[in-house]
Amino acid sequence: MKLRKSYLSIILLLLSTFLFADNAKLNSENKKKLLNRTDFTKLKKSNFLKPQDLKSISNDNLKTELEQLENEFHKEHKYIRNEYKQKIKLLKEQQKTEVKSLKKSYNKRRREIYKKYGVSPPKNGKKNENNDALKLKKKHKNLPKTK
């Protein structure tokens, strides 16, 4: 009887730990999703003034100034986005040139190390294997199909 109760308590303990583990996992996933959400930072594409708001405004001067303000905002927003796109483009180009120069310097140093020890650098056999495989595939493509 005592053995049976101990087995039941162990099974209940295991089941409860599995349930709590799944619950904790779900909570951590939800937290990650909430932290990665950027909905609150994105500007809505809708206008500041909805058509109903403009219809309800009877003062023409107020209406025109609000429309001008909205247009000015959209122009400045577009300008800022374009400026950042240009800056990012320049940074990407700069990164490419830096990586190219880094590769050149490392290749030069690698050749010097091989030269220092009097060993010729290994030839890249993968390229030859791939080329042979491609040639075989091309030959098989050109074969006439049999029915």
C-alpha positions in Angstrom: 0.0 0.0 0.0 2.8 2.4 0.9 4.6 1.5 -2.3 1.5 2.3 -4.3 1.1 5.7 -2.7 4.7 6.5 -3.3 4.3 5.6 -7.0 1.2 7.8 -7.3 3.0 10.7 -5.6 6.0 10.4 -7.9 3.7 10.3 -11.0 1.8 13.3 -9.7 5.0 15.1 -9.1 6.3 14.4 -12.6 3.0 15.5 -14.2 2.9 18.7 -12.3 6.6 19.5 -13.2 5.8 18.9 -16.9 2.8 21.2 -16.7 4.7 23.9 -15.0 7.6 23.6 -17.4 5.3 24.0 -20.4 3.7 27.0 -18.8 7.0 28.6 -18.1 8.1 28.0 -21.7 5.0 29.6 -23.0 5.4 32.6 -20.7 9.0 33.1 -21.8 8.0 32.9 -25.5 5.3 35.5 -25.0 7.8 37.8 -23.3 10.2 37.4 -26.2 7.4 38.2 -28.7 6.4 41.2 -26.6 10.0 42.5 -26.5 10.5 42.0 -30.2 7.3 43.8 -31.1 7.8 47.0 -32.9 4.2 47.9 -33.6 4.3 50.7 -31.1 7.3 52.3 -32.8 5.9 52.2 -36.3 4.0 55.2 -37.5 0.6 54.4 -38.8 0.1 55.1 -42.4 -3.3 56.7 -41.7 -3.6 60.4 -41.9 -3.5 62.6 -38.8 -6.8 64.0 -39.8 -9.5 61.6 -40.8 -12.0 62.8 -43.4 -14.7 62.9 -40.7 -12.6 65.3 -38.7 -12.1 67.6 -41.7 -15.8 67.6 -42.4 -16.6 68.6 -38.9 -14.3 71.6 -39.0 -16.2 74.6 -40.2 -13.4 77.1 -40.0 -11.7 77.1 -43.4 -8.5 78.7 -42.2 -8.1 76.1 -39.5 -8.7 73.3 -42.0 -6.1 74.6 -44.5 -3.5 75.0 -41.8 -4.1 71.5 -40.5 -3.8 70.1 -44.0 -0.6 72.1 -44.5 0.8 70.8 -41.2 0.0 67.2 -42.2 1.6 67.6 -45.6 4.7 69.2 -44.1 5.0 66.3 -41.7 4.8 63.8 -44.5 7.5 65.6 -46.5 9.8 65.8 -43.5 9.2 62.1 -42.7 10.0 61.1 -46.2 13.1 63.2 -46.2 14.3 61.6 -42.9 13.7 58.1 -44.3 15.6 58.9 -47.5 18.5 60.4 -45.6 18.8 57.2 -43.5 18.6 55.0 -46.6 21.5 56.9 -48.1 23.5 56.7 -44.9 22.9 53.0 -44.7 23.9 52.5 -48.3 27.1 54.3 -47.7 27.8 52.2 -44.6 27.2 49.0 -46.5 29.6 50.1 -49.3 32.2 51.0 -46.6 31.8 47.6 -45.0 32.3 45.9 -48.3 35.5 47.7 -49.0 36.8 47.1 -45.5 36.1 43.4 -45.8 37.8 43.2 -49.1 40.9 44.9 -47.8 40.9 42.6 -44.7 40.6 39.5 -47.0 43.5 40.8 -49.1 45.7 41.3 -46.0 44.9 37.9 -44.6 45.6 36.2 -47.9 48.9 38.0 -48.1 49.8 37.0 -44.6 48.7 33.4 -45.3 51.0 33.2 -48.4 53.9 34.6 -46.4 53.4 31.9 -43.8 53.4 29.2 -46.4 56.5 30.8 -48.0 58.2 31.0 -44.6 57.8 27.2 -44.0 58.6 26.3 -47.6 55.3 24.7 -48.3 53.1 25.4 -51.2 49.5 26.3 -50.4 46.9 23.5 -51.0 44.9 23.8 -54.1 41.2 24.0 -53.5 39.9 20.6 -54.6 36.3 21.5 -54.0 36.1 23.7 -57.0 37.3 21.0 -59.3 34.9 18.4 -57.9 32.0 20.8 -58.3 33.0 21.6 -61.8 33.2 17.9 -62.7 29.8 17.3 -61.2 28.3 20.2 -63.1 29.8 18.9 -66.4 28.3 15.5 -65.7 24.9 17.1 -65.0 25.1 19.1 -68.2 25.9 16.0 -70.2 22.9 14.2 -68.8 20.7 17.1 -69.7 21.7 17.0 -73.3 20.9 13.3 -73.7 17.8 12.5 -75.7 14.9 11.2 -73.6 13.8 7.7 -74.2 10.2 6.6 -74.1 
